Amino acid sequence: METVGAILDLIRSGGTVSRTELIEQTGLTGASITKIVRQLLDDGLVVETGSGDSTGGKRPTLLQLNPAARVAIGVSLDEDRVTYLAVNLGGQVVARSSSKGTGSRKPSEVAPRMGEEIAAFVESLELDAVVGIGVGIPGRRDTAWFDATAWEHRALEDALMQATGRKVMVENDSTCAAIGEYWVGRMASTDDFATVYMASGFGFGLMIQGQTYRGSAANAGELGHVLVDSHGEPCICGRRGCLHAMGGMVRIVQLALLDEDLATELRLRGTARTTHADFDRIARAAVKGDDRAGALIRQSARYLASAVVSVNNVLDLDQLILAGPGFSLVGEIYAEAVSERLSQDSWSRTATTVRVGLSGLGNDVAAIGAATLVMHSELTLQNRPRRNRD
């Protein structure tokens, strides 16, 4: 069955591929590939679509994923909004819904409501081929409002499974973003890359050989708590000078509020509940050329670039994708700063160039990634999560 999953993943990453190409890529016999492809065709996961170029004989029949074969539900949690997406096998959003955010409520208060909303959403789709439900949640210390101790993955999974009767997987939003880029971007399992996810905080998702790296206790990816200034501002984690404290959304808004004229002009409110809206106002002003707002965004970008350089010196990255709502308006400013700093200060700068780009999945990247996480795990039998130690 794992071989079947591996072949399905090759077809996904290839877009369109022939049986001959699958033989060449896997080293399996023609009889084995024929048998596996027949199984995938019978299951409706793959369809035949036209013919490829001839290499001297009969033109090969091409294979591709059947997008309509399966659907997964992707959920993204935020204090302002809970987003529900139905995502097909090709990574396209086929339906969406949303409801009020989690606020400061505990899982025992929110999970039953989410379960009812997910069940109603799935029922409205009138589909039988729902693989499962993926949920993207903030990192353990990304935000002050998010009580990570209460929102343990397994507790939320159990609550939603009980409410919906379906397979549920819960993962950090930065990891979801990485798997979303992998699946929708048709990246091969040999393409190692990372994503930086910016929402209320900064997260880091790393894909290695088609697997998301979670660390020994599933706590990898806390980019927001990489030290960027040892004498910097206090952080919610208890230390000083973390990226989150120096360049996160909350810090940018705090600095903007110190400029009374800017705060008044942008109508900043400065509350915990309005951090995202206030940040968006600052970002829009920066894009429009406001020097004060632009300086705040560029300072944040420099802090991010410093953190990324440190991480890259350990990981030797080939590609870095900036994803999430924090980059939706000012992503190019961040990408330019990160790329420039890597080219100047990365240890491997004389040997390789890290490709830095922006996600094409927009603000839905975490929810799309949560849905594709389920499909990647259930259909290709890869990327099954390792739980925290007891």
C-alpha positions as a Markdown table, in Angstrom:
| # | Residue | x | y | z |
|---|---|---|---|---|
| 1 | Met | 0.0 | 0.0 | 0.0 |
| 2 | Glu | 2.9 | 2.4 | 0.7 |
| 3 | Thr | 4.1 | 1.8 | -2.9 |
| 4 | Val | 0.7 | 2.8 | -4.2 |
| 5 | Gly | 0.9 | 5.9 | -2.1 |
| 6 | Ala | 4.3 | 6.7 | -3.5 |
| 7 | Ile | 3.1 | 6.3 | -7.1 |
| 8 | Leu | 0.1 | 8.6 | -6.3 |
| 9 | Asp | 2.5 | 11.2 | -5.0 |
| 10 | Leu | 4.6 | 11.0 | -8.1 |
| 11 | Ile | 1.6 | 11.6 | -10.2 |
| 12 | Arg | 0.6 | 14.5 | -8.0 |
| 13 | Ser | 4.0 | 16.2 | -8.3 |
| 14 | Gly | 4.3 | 15.5 | -12.0 |
| 15 | Gly | 1.0 | 17.0 | -13.0 |
| 16 | Thr | 0.8 | 14.6 | -15.9 |
| 17 | Val | 3.0 | 11.5 | -16.2 |
| 18 | Ser | 3.1 | 8.4 | -18.3 |
| 19 | Arg | 3.4 | 4.8 | -17.1 |
| 20 | Thr | 6.8 | 4.7 | -18.7 |
| 21 | Glu | 8.0 | 7.7 | -16.7 |
| 22 | Leu | 6.8 | 6.1 | -13.5 |
| 23 | Ile | 8.8 | 3.0 | -14.4 |
| 24 | Glu | 11.9 | 5.1 | -14.9 |
| 25 | Gln | 11.4 | 7.1 | -11.8 |
| 26 | Thr | 10.7 | 4.2 | -9.4 |
| 27 | Gly | 12.7 | 1.3 | -10.9 |
| 28 | Leu | 9.6 | -0.9 | -10.6 |
| 29 | Thr | 8.7 | -3.4 | -13.3 |
| 30 | Gly | 6.2 | -2.5 | -16.0 |
| 31 | Ala | 3.8 | -5.2 | -14.6 |
| 32 | Ser | 4.0 | -3.6 | -11.1 |
| 33 | Ile | 3.3 | -0.1 | -12.4 |
| 34 | Thr | 0.4 | -1.4 | -14.5 |
| 35 | Lys | -1.1 | -3.1 | -11.5 |
| 36 | Ile | -0.8 | -0.1 | -9.2 |
| 37 | Val | -2.1 | 2.4 | -11.9 |
| 38 | Arg | -5.1 | 0.1 | -12.5 |
| 39 | Gln | -5.8 | 0.2 | -8.7 |
| 40 | Leu | -5.6 | 4.0 | -8.7 |
| 41 | Leu | -7.9 | 4.2 | -11.8 |
| 42 | Asp | -10.4 | 1.8 | -10.2 |
| 43 | Asp | -10.4 | 3.9 | -7.0 |
| 44 | Gly | -11.0 | 7.0 | -9.1 |
| 45 | Leu | -7.9 | 8.8 | -7.7 |
| 46 | Val | -6.3 | 9.0 | -11.1 |
| 47 | Val | -7.6 | 9.5 | -14.6 |
| 48 | Glu | -6.1 | 9.1 | -18.1 |
| 49 | Thr | -5.8 | 12.4 | -19.9 |
| 50 | Gly | -4.5 | 12.5 | -23.5 |
| 51 | Ser | -1.3 | 11.3 | -24.9 |
| 52 | Gly | 2.3 | 12.3 | -24.5 |
| 53 | Asp | 5.0 | 12.7 | -27.1 |
| 54 | Ser | 6.1 | 9.6 | -28.9 |
| 55 | Thr | 9.7 | 8.4 | -28.6 |
| 56 | Gly | 9.5 | 6.1 | -31.6 |
| 57 | Gly | 6.6 | 3.9 | -30.8 |
| 58 | Lys | 3.0 | 4.3 | -29.7 |
| 59 | Arg | 2.3 | 7.6 | -27.9 |
| 60 | Pro | 2.1 | 7.0 | -24.2 |
| 61 | Thr | -1.2 | 7.7 | -22.3 |
| 62 | Leu | -0.8 | 10.3 | -19.6 |
| 63 | Leu | -2.1 | 10.1 | -16.1 |
| 64 | Gln | -3.1 | 12.8 | -13.7 |
| 65 | Leu | -4.9 | 13.2 | -10.3 |
| 66 | Asn | -8.7 | 13.3 | -10.5 |
| 67 | Pro | -9.4 | 16.5 | -8.5 |
| 68 | Ala | -13.0 | 15.6 | -7.9 |
| 69 | Ala | -12.1 | 12.1 | -6.5 |
| 70 | Arg | -11.7 | 13.3 | -2.9 |
| 71 | Val | -12.3 | 16.3 | -0.7 |
| 72 | Ala | -10.8 | 17.3 | 2.7 |
| 73 | Ile | -11.9 | 19.9 | 5.1 |
| 74 | Gly | -9.3 | 22.5 | 6.1 |
| 75 | Val | -9.8 | 24.7 | 9.2 |
| 76 | Ser | -7.8 | 27.7 | 10.3 |
| 77 | Leu | -8.2 | 29.1 | 13.8 |
| 78 | Asp | -7.8 | 32.7 | 14.8 |
| 79 | Glu | -9.1 | 34.8 | 17.5 |
| 80 | Asp | -11.0 | 36.9 | 15.0 |
| 81 | Arg | -12.3 | 34.2 | 12.7 |
| 82 | Val | -12.5 | 30.4 | 12.1 |
| 83 | Thr | -12.3 | 29.6 | 8.5 |
| 84 | Tyr | -13.6 | 26.3 | 7.0 |
| 85 | Leu | -12.6 | 25.2 | 3.5 |
| 86 | Ala | -13.5 | 22.2 | 1.3 |
| 87 | Val | -10.4 | 21.4 | -0.8 |
| 88 | Asn | -10.3 | 18.9 | -3.6 |
| 89 | Leu | -7.5 | 16.5 | -4.4 |
| 90 | Gly | -5.9 | 19.0 | -6.7 |
| 91 | Gly | -5.7 | 21.6 | -3.9 |
| 92 | Gln | -8.5 | 23.8 | -5.2 |
| 93 | Val | -11.0 | 25.4 | -2.8 |
| 94 | Val | -14.5 | 24.2 | -3.8 |
| 95 | Ala | -16.4 | 25.7 | -0.9 |
| 96 | Arg | -15.9 | 27.9 | 2.1 |
| 97 | Ser | -17.5 | 29.1 | 5.3 |
| 98 | Ser | -16.5 | 31.1 | 8.3 |
| 99 | Ser | -17.7 | 31.9 | 11.8 |
| 100 | Lys | -16.6 | 34.1 | 14.7 |
| 101 | Gly | -13.2 | 33.5 | 16.1 |
| 102 | Thr | -12.0 | 31.7 | 19.2 |
| 103 | Gly | -11.3 | 34.8 | 21.2 |
| 104 | Ser | -9.9 | 33.8 | 24.6 |
| 105 | Arg | -12.2 | 30.9 | 25.0 |
| 106 | Lys | -11.0 | 27.5 | 26.0 |
| 107 | Pro | -11.3 | 24.4 | 23.8 |
| 108 | Ser | -14.0 | 23.0 | 26.0 |
| 109 | Glu | -16.1 | 26.0 | 25.0 |
| 110 | Val | -15.1 | 26.3 | 21.3 |
| 111 | Ala | -14.6 | 22.7 | 20.2 |
| 112 | Pro | -18.3 | 21.7 | 20.4 |
| 113 | Arg | -19.3 | 24.7 | 18.4 |
| 114 | Met | -16.7 | 24.0 | 15.8 |
| 115 | Gly | -17.8 | 20.4 | 15.6 |
| 116 | Glu | -21.4 | 21.5 | 14.9 |
| 117 | Glu | -20.2 | 24.0 | 12.3 |
| 118 | Ile | -18.0 | 21.4 | 10.5 |
| 119 | Ala | -20.7 | 18.8 | 10.5 |
| 120 | Ala | -23.2 | 21.4 | 9.0 |
| 121 | Phe | -20.5 | 22.5 | 6.4 |
| 122 | Val | -19.8 | 18.9 | 5.3 |
| 123 | Glu | -23.5 | 18.1 | 5.1 |
| 124 | Ser | -24.1 | 21.2 | 2.9 |
| 125 | Leu | -21.5 | 19.9 | 0.4 |
| 126 | Glu | -23.5 | 16.7 | -0.3 |
| 127 | Leu | -20.3 | 14.8 | -0.9 |
| 128 | Asp | -19.5 | 11.2 | 0.1 |
| 129 | Ala | -15.7 | 11.3 | -0.5 |
| 130 | Val | -14.6 | 13.5 | 2.4 |
| 131 | Val | -11.2 | 12.1 | 3.5 |
| 132 | Gly | -11.1 | 13.9 | 6.8 |
| 133 | Ile | -10.6 | 17.2 | 8.6 |
| 134 | Gly | -7.4 | 19.1 | 9.1 |
| 135 | Val | -7.1 | 21.9 | 11.6 |
| 136 | Gly | -4.3 | 24.5 | 11.6 |
| 137 | Ile | -3.7 | 26.2 | 15.0 |
| 138 | Pro | -1.1 | 28.8 | 16.1 |
| 139 | Gly | 2.2 | 27.7 | 17.5 |
| 140 | Arg | 2.6 | 27.1 | 21.2 |
| 141 | Arg | 3.8 | 30.6 | 22.0 |
| 142 | Asp | 2.8 | 32.6 | 18.9 |
| 143 | Thr | 0.2 | 34.8 | 20.7 |
| 144 | Ala | -0.8 | 35.9 | 24.1 |
| 145 | Trp | -4.5 | 35.0 | 23.5 |
| 146 | Phe | -3.8 | 31.4 | 22.5 |
| 147 | Asp | -3.6 | 29.1 | 25.5 |
| 148 | Ala | -1.4 | 26.3 | 24.0 |
| 149 | Thr | -1.5 | 24.3 | 27.2 |
| 150 | Ala | -5.3 | 24.0 | 27.0 |
| 151 | Trp | -5.3 | 23.6 | 23.2 |
| 152 | Glu | -3.3 | 20.4 | 23.1 |
| 153 | His | -3.5 | 18.8 | 19.6 |
| 154 | Arg | -4.9 | 15.4 | 20.8 |
| 155 | Ala | -7.6 | 17.0 | 23.0 |
| 156 | Leu | -8.9 | 19.0 | 20.1 |
| 157 | Glu | -8.7 | 16.1 | 17.7 |
| 158 | Asp | -10.7 | 13.9 | 20.1 |
| 159 | Ala | -13.3 | 16.6 | 20.6 |
| 160 | Leu | -13.8 | 17.2 | 16.9 |
| 161 | Met | -13.7 | 13.5 | 16.0 |
| 162 | Gln | -16.4 | 12.9 | 18.6 |
| 163 | Ala | -18.5 | 15.8 | 17.2 |
| 164 | Thr | -18.1 | 14.9 | 13.5 |
| 165 | Gly | -17.4 | 11.2 | 13.4 |
| 166 | Arg | -14.5 | 11.8 | 11.0 |
| 167 | Lys | -10.8 | 11.5 | 10.9 |
| 168 | Val | -9.2 | 14.7 | 12.3 |
| 169 | Met | -5.6 | 15.9 | 12.2 |
| 170 | Val | -4.4 | 19.0 | 14.1 |
| 171 | Glu | -1.2 | 20.8 | 13.3 |
| 172 | Asn | 0.6 | 24.1 | 13.7 |
| 173 | Asp | -0.4 | 26.6 | 11.1 |
| 174 | Ser | 3.2 | 27.0 | 9.9 |
| 175 | Thr | 3.5 | 23.3 | 9.3 |
| 176 | Cys | 0.1 | 23.4 | 7.5 |
| 177 | Ala | 1.4 | 26.2 | 5.3 |
| 178 | Ala | 4.5 | 24.1 | 4.3 |
| 179 | Ile | 2.4 | 21.0 | 3.4 |
| 180 | Gly | 0.0 | 23.2 | 1.4 |
| 181 | Glu | 2.8 | 24.6 | -0.6 |
| 182 | Tyr | 4.2 | 21.1 | -1.2 |
| 183 | Trp | 0.9 | 19.6 | -2.3 |
| 184 | Val | -0.6 | 22.5 | -4.4 |
| 185 | Gly | 2.8 | 23.6 | -5.7 |
| 186 | Arg | 3.3 | 20.0 | -7.1 |
| 187 | Met | 6.7 | 19.8 | -5.4 |
| 188 | Ala | 8.4 | 16.4 | -5.5 |
| 189 | Ser | 9.4 | 14.5 | -2.4 |
| 190 | Thr | 13.0 | 15.3 | -3.3 |
| 191 | Asp | 12.4 | 19.1 | -3.1 |
| 192 | Asp | 13.5 | 20.2 | 0.4 |
| 193 | Phe | 12.2 | 23.7 | 1.3 |
| 194 | Ala | 10.9 | 25.8 | 4.1 |
| 195 | Thr | 8.1 | 28.2 | 4.7 |
| 196 | Val | 7.9 | 31.2 | 7.1 |
| 197 | Tyr | 4.4 | 31.8 | 8.2 |
| 198 | Met | 3.4 | 35.2 | 9.6 |
| 199 | Ala | 0.1 | 35.8 | 11.4 |
| 200 | Ser | 0.1 | 37.0 | 14.9 |
| 201 | Gly | 3.5 | 35.5 | 15.3 |
| 202 | Phe | 6.2 | 33.8 | 13.2 |
| 203 | Gly | 6.3 | 30.1 | 12.5 |
| 204 | Phe | 8.6 | 27.9 | 10.4 |
| 205 | Gly | 7.6 | 24.9 | 8.4 |
| 206 | Leu | 10.3 | 22.6 | 7.0 |
| 207 | Met | 9.7 | 19.9 | 4.4 |
| 208 | Ile | 12.4 | 17.2 | 4.0 |
| 209 | Gln | 11.9 | 14.3 | 1.6 |
| 210 | Gly | 8.2 | 14.8 | 1.4 |
| 211 | Gln | 7.8 | 14.9 | 5.2 |
| 212 | Thr | 7.3 | 17.9 | 7.5 |
| 213 | Tyr | 9.9 | 18.0 | 10.2 |
| 214 | Arg | 8.4 | 18.4 | 13.7 |
| 215 | Gly | 11.3 | 17.7 | 16.0 |
| 216 | Ser | 11.6 | 15.1 | 18.8 |
| 217 | Ala | 8.6 | 16.5 | 20.7 |
| 218 | Ala | 6.7 | 18.1 | 17.9 |
| 219 | Asn | 7.8 | 21.6 | 18.9 |
| 220 | Ala | 10.0 | 22.5 | 15.9 |
| 221 | Gly | 9.4 | 25.6 | 13.9 |
| 222 | Glu | 9.2 | 28.3 | 16.6 |
| 223 | Leu | 11.0 | 30.9 | 14.5 |
| 224 | Gly | 9.3 | 33.7 | 16.5 |
| 225 | His | 11.5 | 32.7 | 19.5 |
| 226 | Val | 14.8 | 32.9 | 17.7 |
| 227 | Leu | 16.9 | 35.5 | 19.5 |
| 228 | Val | 17.5 | 38.6 | 17.4 |
| 229 | Asp | 18.5 | 41.2 | 20.1 |
| 230 | Ser | 19.8 | 40.0 | 23.5 |
| 231 | His | 18.9 | 43.4 | 25.0 |
| 232 | Gly | 15.6 | 43.7 | 23.3 |
| 233 | Glu | 12.0 | 43.8 | 24.4 |
| 234 | Pro | 10.5 | 41.3 | 26.8 |
| 235 | Cys | 8.8 | 38.4 | 25.0 |
| 236 | Ile | 5.7 | 36.4 | 26.0 |
| 237 | Cys | 7.9 | 33.4 | 26.3 |
| 238 | Gly | 9.8 | 35.0 | 29.3 |
| 239 | Arg | 13.0 | 35.9 | 27.4 |
| 240 | Arg | 14.0 | 39.1 | 25.8 |
| 241 | Gly | 14.7 | 40.0 | 22.2 |
| 242 | Cys | 12.9 | 37.2 | 20.4 |
| 243 | Leu | 11.8 | 37.8 | 16.8 |
| 244 | His | 8.2 | 37.8 | 18.0 |
| 245 | Ala | 8.9 | 40.6 | 20.5 |
| 246 | Met | 11.0 | 42.7 | 18.2 |
| 247 | Gly | 9.3 | 42.3 | 14.8 |
| 248 | Gly | 5.9 | 40.7 | 15.2 |
| 249 | Met | 2.5 | 42.3 | 14.5 |
| 250 | Val | 2.0 | 43.3 | 18.1 |
| 251 | Arg | 5.3 | 45.1 | 18.3 |
| 252 | Ile | 4.7 | 46.9 | 15.0 |
| 253 | Val | 1.4 | 48.2 | 16.3 |
| 254 | Gln | 2.9 | 49.2 | 19.6 |
| 255 | Leu | 5.5 | 51.3 | 17.8 |
| 256 | Ala | 2.9 | 52.8 | 15.5 |
| 257 | Leu | 0.8 | 53.9 | 18.6 |
| 258 | Leu | 3.8 | 55.8 | 19.9 |
| 259 | Asp | 3.5 | 58.1 | 16.9 |
| 260 | Glu | 0.3 | 59.9 | 17.8 |
| 261 | Asp | -0.1 | 61.5 | 14.4 |
| 262 | Leu | 0.3 | 58.2 | 12.6 |
| 263 | Ala | -2.0 | 56.3 | 15.0 |
| 264 | Thr | -4.7 | 59.0 | 14.6 |
| 265 | Glu | -4.4 | 59.1 | 10.8 |
| 266 | Leu | -4.6 | 55.3 | 10.5 |
| 267 | Arg | -7.3 | 55.1 | 13.2 |
| 268 | Leu | -5.4 | 52.4 | 15.2 |
| 269 | Arg | -7.2 | 51.0 | 18.1 |
| 270 | Gly | -4.4 | 49.2 | 19.8 |
| 271 | Thr | -6.3 | 46.4 | 21.5 |
| 272 | Ala | -5.5 | 42.7 | 21.5 |
| 273 | Arg | -8.6 | 42.0 | 19.4 |
| 274 | Thr | -7.6 | 44.5 | 16.7 |
| 275 | Thr | -4.0 | 43.6 | 16.2 |
| 276 | His | -4.5 | 42.1 | 12.8 |
| 277 | Ala | -6.7 | 45.0 | 11.6 |
| 278 | Asp | -4.3 | 47.6 | 13.0 |
| 279 | Phe | -1.3 | 45.8 | 11.3 |
| 280 | Asp | -3.2 | 45.8 | 8.0 |
| 281 | Arg | -3.8 | 49.5 | 8.2 |
| 282 | Ile | 0.0 | 50.1 | 8.8 |
| 283 | Ala | 0.9 | 47.7 | 6.0 |
| 284 | Arg | -1.5 | 49.5 | 3.6 |
| 285 | Ala | 0.0 | 52.8 | 4.5 |
| 286 | Ala | 3.5 | 51.5 | 3.9 |
| 287 | Val | 2.5 | 50.2 | 0.5 |
| 288 | Lys | 1.1 | 53.6 | -0.3 |
| 289 | Gly | 4.4 | 55.3 | 0.5 |
| 290 | Asp | 4.0 | 56.5 | 4.1 |
| 291 | Asp | 7.5 | 56.7 | 5.3 |
| 292 | Arg | 6.6 | 56.2 | 9.0 |
| 293 | Ala | 4.7 | 53.1 | 8.3 |
| 294 | Gly | 7.3 | 51.9 | 5.8 |
| 295 | Ala | 10.0 | 52.3 | 8.4 |
| 296 | Leu | 8.2 | 50.1 | 10.9 |
| 297 | Ile | 7.6 | 47.3 | 8.3 |
| 298 | Arg | 11.2 | 47.4 | 7.1 |
| 299 | Gln | 12.5 | 47.2 | 10.7 |
| 300 | Ser | 10.4 | 44.1 | 11.2 |
| 301 | Ala | 11.7 | 42.7 | 7.9 |
| 302 | Arg | 15.3 | 43.2 | 9.1 |
| 303 | Tyr | 14.6 | 41.3 | 12.3 |
| 304 | Leu | 13.0 | 38.5 | 10.3 |
| 305 | Ala | 16.0 | 38.4 | 7.9 |
| 306 | Ser | 18.4 | 38.2 | 10.9 |
| 307 | Ala | 16.5 | 35.2 | 12.2 |
| 308 | Val | 16.4 | 33.5 | 8.8 |
| 309 | Val | 20.1 | 33.8 | 8.3 |
| 310 | Ser | 20.7 | 32.0 | 11.6 |
| 311 | Val | 18.3 | 29.2 | 10.7 |
| 312 | Asn | 19.8 | 28.9 | 7.2 |
| 313 | Asn | 23.3 | 28.6 | 8.5 |
| 314 | Val | 22.1 | 25.4 | 10.3 |
| 315 | Leu | 19.8 | 24.0 | 7.5 |
| 316 | Asp | 21.4 | 25.1 | 4.3 |
| 317 | Leu | 18.1 | 25.9 | 2.6 |
| 318 | Asp | 17.5 | 25.8 | -1.1 |
| 319 | Gln | 14.1 | 27.6 | -1.2 |
| 320 | Leu | 12.2 | 29.7 | 1.3 |
| 321 | Ile | 8.5 | 30.6 | 0.9 |
| 322 | Leu | 6.9 | 33.5 | 2.8 |
| 323 | Ala | 3.3 | 32.7 | 3.6 |
| 324 | Gly | 0.4 | 33.8 | 5.7 |
| 325 | Pro | -1.7 | 37.0 | 6.3 |
| 326 | Gly | 1.2 | 39.0 | 7.6 |
| 327 | Phe | 2.8 | 38.9 | 4.2 |
| 328 | Ser | -0.3 | 39.5 | 2.1 |
| 329 | Leu | 0.2 | 43.3 | 1.7 |
| 330 | Val | 3.9 | 43.8 | 2.4 |
| 331 | Gly | 5.4 | 40.5 | 1.4 |
| 332 | Glu | 7.7 | 42.0 | -1.2 |
| 333 | Ile | 9.3 | 44.2 | 1.5 |
| 334 | Tyr | 10.0 | 41.2 | 3.7 |
| 335 | Ala | 11.1 | 39.0 | 0.8 |
| 336 | Glu | 13.6 | 41.7 | -0.4 |
| 337 | Ala | 15.0 | 42.1 | 3.0 |
| 338 | Val | 15.4 | 38.4 | 3.6 |
| 339 | Ser | 16.9 | 37.7 | 0.2 |
| 340 | Glu | 19.4 | 40.6 | 0.5 |
| 341 | Arg | 20.5 | 39.6 | 4.0 |
| 342 | Leu | 21.0 | 35.9 | 3.0 |
| 343 | Ser | 23.1 | 37.0 | 0.0 |
| 344 | Gln | 25.3 | 39.1 | 2.3 |
| 345 | Asp | 25.6 | 37.1 | 5.5 |
| 346 | Ser | 24.6 | 33.5 | 4.9 |
| 347 | Trp | 27.6 | 31.1 | 5.5 |
| 348 | Ser | 26.9 | 29.4 | 2.1 |
| 349 | Arg | 26.4 | 32.6 | 0.1 |
| 350 | Thr | 29.4 | 31.9 | -2.1 |
| 351 | Ala | 28.3 | 28.4 | -3.0 |
| 352 | Thr | 24.5 | 28.6 | -3.2 |
| 353 | Thr | 21.7 | 31.1 | -3.5 |
| 354 | Val | 18.5 | 30.6 | -1.4 |
| 355 | Arg | 15.4 | 31.3 | -3.5 |
| 356 | Val | 13.0 | 33.5 | -1.6 |
| 357 | Gly | 9.5 | 33.9 | -2.8 |
| 358 | Leu | 5.9 | 34.6 | -1.8 |
| 359 | Ser | 3.2 | 32.0 | -1.4 |
| 360 | Gly | 0.5 | 32.0 | -4.1 |
| 361 | Leu | -2.1 | 30.6 | -1.8 |
| 362 | Gly | -3.0 | 33.9 | -0.1 |
| 363 | Asn | -4.5 | 34.1 | 3.4 |
| 364 | Asp | -6.0 | 30.7 | 3.0 |
| 365 | Val | -2.7 | 28.9 | 3.0 |
| 366 | Ala | -3.0 | 27.4 | 6.5 |
| 367 | Ala | -6.5 | 26.1 | 5.9 |
| 368 | Ile | -5.6 | 24.8 | 2.5 |
| 369 | Gly | -2.5 | 23.2 | 4.0 |
| 370 | Ala | -4.6 | 21.6 | 6.8 |
| 371 | Ala | -6.8 | 20.0 | 4.2 |
| 372 | Thr | -3.9 | 18.7 | 2.1 |
| 373 | Leu | -2.2 | 17.5 | 5.2 |
| 374 | Val | -5.0 | 15.0 | 5.6 |
| 375 | Met | -5.0 | 13.9 | 2.0 |
| 376 | His | -1.2 | 13.6 | 2.0 |
| 377 | Ser | -1.3 | 11.4 | 5.1 |
| 378 | Glu | -4.3 | 9.3 | 4.2 |
| 379 | Leu | -3.8 | 8.8 | 0.5 |
| 380 | Thr | 0.0 | 8.7 | 0.1 |
| 381 | Leu | 0.6 | 7.3 | 3.6 |
| 382 | Gln | 3.2 | 10.0 | 4.2 |
| 383 | Asn | 3.6 | 12.8 | 6.7 |
| 384 | Arg | 1.9 | 11.0 | 9.6 |
| 385 | Pro | 2.4 | 13.1 | 12.7 |
| 386 | Arg | 4.5 | 12.2 | 15.7 |
| 387 | Arg | 2.8 | 13.2 | 18.9 |
| 388 | Asn | 4.3 | 15.1 | 21.8 |
| 389 | Arg | 5.9 | 13.0 | 24.5 |
| 390 | Asp | 3.8 | 12.4 | 27.5 |
